[in-house]
Amino acid sequence: METKDGFLVINKEKGCTSHDCVKQIRKLFNTKKVGHTGTLDPAVTGTLPIAIGSATRFIQYLPQGKTYIGQIKLGIRTHTDDIHGEIINQKDWPKISYKQLDQYLNKFRGIIKQIPPKVSSVHVNGERAYKKSLNNENFELPPREVKIEELILIKWDQINGIIEIKINCSAGTYIRSIARDLGEILDSEGCLLQLKRISACGFNEKSSIKISDIETGKGKKNAANFIIPTISALNHIATLVLKKEEDINFWQTGRAIKFDINYLNVANTYDYKKPIKVIDKRKKLLGIGFLNKELTNINPKLVLNAK
């Protein structure tokens, strides 16, 4: 199959790991340069952007926000903080109204601190937490700060103790932790019942394709058409256009270029800490650069087709 650089948005199915998806794409496109933009647990379905070719170098410059729709089951706590784990406690849930429950959710809106699940990919002294958990090791994970941009209560099933939510959050947020902590706040227990990611890193499920559809039928013939060009995934950051061949030569040889604000595609203030994508006058992506503190030069950080 033809290899094209860019991002392929996979609609991940249940039971498949993120690494499994990467392995399958490597095989289908016959290329080693493949990477995903953030792990999805095997039980979680939905949007998994995968970078192919040189796009793997741009993963860190993608938007970091992610959106999920999930269900929380009250009354149950498990060792994994989701319904698939071993039950370690059960407790009745309170009788509360939709409005009261929504008020409790305020504790999870904005910038919060949460302790990741013990069965997670967080590193503990150089080892993944889930490996320590599998070995029955006793350890504690420190709380981490995350940002919940939006948390919408979609449905509250009082009879069965099931809460459906939509959540837009920063990278590194564990919805399992929210399920566990919400149960505790309600003087009950809680675990994640099911979860689907509907958007990640600027991509959404509308532009996604299942790997099974690529492997068979028309999808196999047209899979390359689903690859989103790298430059299209960087619309959220400022653009610098290099019009002079001398500047392009400087860029490709890793040298700083004198900064001219007129080269930028938008007119506002610029933070030297933020990346700028660099293109030529034909709108070909050349790489990523950063302004110096004095805003006089742009320094190459990531250079495509370096000389």
N, C-alpha and C positions, 0 to 999 in steps of 0.2 A: 504494500500500500504506500502511496506517496507520502513523504514526510514534509510537513509544513511547520514552521515555527509559529507559536501562538498558544492560545488557551482553548482547551476542550472542556466544556462543562458537562460533567457526568451526572446523571440522575441515579445516584447510588441506591442499590436495592438492599433489602434487609439480609443480614448474614455475611455480607461481603465486607472485608476490611479495606481501609483506604490503601494500604500497601498492595492488597490483591488487585485493586483497580489499576494502580500504577504498573504492576507486572503485566496485566492484560493489555494495557495500552502500549507498553514497550514492545510486546509481541506483535500486536496488530499493526503498528506503524514501523516496526523493524528499526527502532532507535533506542539507544540507551539513555538519552537525555530526556527524562520524564520525571516530574515531581508534582506532588499535590500541594495545595495551599493551606492545609490544616486538617488534622485527623478528624474523621467521623467514627464514632464507636460502631462496631458491627451491627448493633440493633437499630441504629439511627439511619434513616433514609434521607434522600434528597440531594441537594446541590453540593457537588464536589468538583470545584475547578481544578483542572490538571494542566500543568505547563509542559509544553513540548519544545524541544530544541533550545534555542537561545532564550526563549521565554522563561526558562527556569531561573535565569539570572535576575529577572524582574519581579519575582514573587514578593520580595520584601517591600516593593514600592506600590503594591496594590492597596486599595482601601481595606481597612481591617474589620469593619463592621460585619455582623452576621445576624440573620433573622431566622427564628424558629417558630414552629407551631407545635405545641406539646400538650400532653395530658399528665397530670399529677394525681396519684392515687393516695388518698389519706388513709390513715389507720394501719399502715404497714411500714416497717423499716427493714432494710436489707443491708448486707455487708458491702454491696456495690452501689447502694443508693438508687438502684433501679429495680424494676419488677423481676428481672432475671436473676437476681442474687438470692443468697440464702436468707430467709426471714430470721431476723434477730429480735424483733419485738412487734407486738400488735396492740393497738389501743383505739378506743372509740374516738370519732371525730365530733366536733361540736355542731350544734344546730345553729347556724348563722345564715343571715340573708346574703343575697348577692352583693348588696351595697356594703355590708359589714366586711365580707371577704375582700372586696376591692380595697377597702381601707387598710386591711392587714398587708395587702400587696405593696402599699406605699413604702414599707420597710425595705423593699427590694428595688425601688426606683431611684435612679440617679447613681452616684458613686457609692459603692458598698464594698465591704470586705467579706470574703467567703473562704472557707476551708475546702480545698478540692477533695473529691472522693478518694478514699485510700486505694481504690482500684482505679487508678488513673495513670496517665503517662508522665506525670510530674516527676522530676529528678529528685532523689533523696540521696545525698552523698555519692553521686555518680551512678546511681541505679534507679530504674523506674519504680514508682510507688507500687504499681500492680504486681511487679515481680516480688517485692518484699511482702506484699499481702498474700500472694500465693504460697510463700514460704512460711507463712504464719508469724512473721517478725513483728515485734511491737515497736511502733514508731508513730510520731506525730507530724502532721503537715502544718506549716505556718499559714495564717490567713493571707489572702492576696486581694489587692484592690482591683476591682473591675467596674465598668460603667454600663449601666442599664439605661439605654437611651429611651426605650419605650417598653412598657409592659401592659398589655391589654387583656383584661379578663373576658374571654369569649363566652364561656359557659360554666355554670356551677350546678353539678348534679348532686344535690344534697343526699338523696337516697343511697347512692352508690359511693359517695365520697370522692367523686372524680372532678377535677378542675381542668378546664381547657384554657390555655393562654397563648398569646402571641408575644414574642419577646425579641426586641432588637438590641443587641448588646455588643460589647467590645470583644476582641479576640481574647481567648483564655478564660471566658466565662463558662462555668459548669452549670447546666440546667439541672443536673442531678443534685447538685448542692442546694440549689434554690428549693427543689422539691423536699429535700431532707429538712432544711431549715424552716420552711413554711410549716411543715408538720409540727415541728417543735414549738414554733411561735403560737400555733393554734392549740397547744397542750395536747397534741396527738402525735402521730408519726406520719411520715410521708416518703414516697419514693416516686421516681419517674416511671410512668406507665408506657408512654410511647413518645417519640420525637421525630420531627421531620424538619430539615433545614431547607428553607425556601429561597434564601439568598446568602451569598458569601463573597467577600472581596470584590464587590461591584458586579457580580454575576447573579442571575436568578434562574429559577427552574424553567422559565419559559424558553430559555435558550439551551436547555439541557437535552441530553440524549442518553439512553440506557446502553450500557456496553453490549447487552444481548442484542440490541437493534443494530449495532455496528457489525457484530459478528455474522449476522444473517441478513439475507435479502437486500433491499435497496440501500439500507444503511451502510453496508460494507462498501458499496460502490461510491457513495456520496459522503463518507465519513469526513474526508478532508474539508468538505464544504462547511462543516460544523465548527471548524477551528477559527477562533476569533483572533484577528491579528493583534500582536502585542501592543501596538500603538493605540488601538481602540480601547484597550484596558487601562490606559493611562490618561484618560480624559480629565481626571480629577486634579491633575497637577499642571502647573504652568509650563508653557512651551517656549523654547528659545530656537529661533530660526537662524541657522548659519548660512549666509548668502555668498560669502567669499570663499574661493577655493583655498586661500591661504589659511583661513580659520578652520576649515574642514581638515586640512592637512595637520594643523596644530592639534586639533581634537584627536584625530586618529593616531597621533604619535604621543598622546598623553600629556600635552602641554596646556597650561592655563591660557585662556583667551580673554582679551580685554573685554570687559562687559559694557554693552550698550543697551540701555533700557528700551530703545526703539526696536530692538530685535524681538522683544517679548510680545506675545500675542494678546496680552491683556495689560491694562495700565492700572496698577495699584502698588502697594508696598510689598516688599519681598523679605521673607525671613531666610537668612543664610543657612538656617538649620534644615530647611525644607528642600526636597529634591526638585529639579527642573528637568523635564525631558527635552532632549536636543534633537532637532530634525534639520534636514536640508530644505532647500526651496521647492523640492519635488515631494515634500512631506514624507521623506524616508527617515525612519528612526535611526539615530546615530548613537544614542545612549542616554545616560543620566549624569547630570552635573550638579554641583553646589556652588553658590556664590560665596566669596570670602566675606569676612566680617565688614570690610570697608565697602563692599558692593562694587568693587572695581574690576574684579576678575571672576570668571566662572571656571572652576576646576573640574576636570573629568573625574568621575567616580566609576562609571561603567561605560566602557567603550566597545561598540560593535565594530567588527572588521578593523581591529587595531593593526597598525603597521609596525 
